[in-house]
Amino acid sequence: MTYTNKHKINIFKELECYYNPDCLVNIISLDLLQRKYHTTFDSASKNAFTVEVSDSVTITFEGFGSGLYLFNLNTPVTAYPISLLNTVKENKQFFSRREIEGAAREQQGQIGWPSDQEYHEIIRDNL
């Protein structure tokens, strides 16, 4: 397979990589990566190296054989641990009362059409 095209990768704004439009991987030079970003390799802990893209983002390339290393760009990169929680009340604001009741009836059908009283008990008891 031949890689002749070059382009920039969003996560490494200062680098160009080689790519082939018919292939799922891009090739980045480790030498160029080390010139632009702080890179750490500790073979005693695991066969991987880390790249500090910014003060808050670190990416780990893991070895997968033949001396090649991989980072899946479809893997979400988070700058810091984060938890996004919404309450039921917050979620309900996006739906009308009719939509909520319709969803409840749909769910009631999915579990075999119990009576309204049985359905409310199932919901109450979190079954």
Buried (B, 14 or more C-beta within 10 A) or exposed (E): EEEEEEEEEEBBEEBBBBBBEEEEBBEBEEEBBEEEBEBEBEEEEEEBBBBEBEEEEBBBBEBEEEEEBEBEEEEEEEEEEEEEEEEEEEEEEEEEEEEEEEEBEEEBEEEEEEEEEEBEEBEEEEE
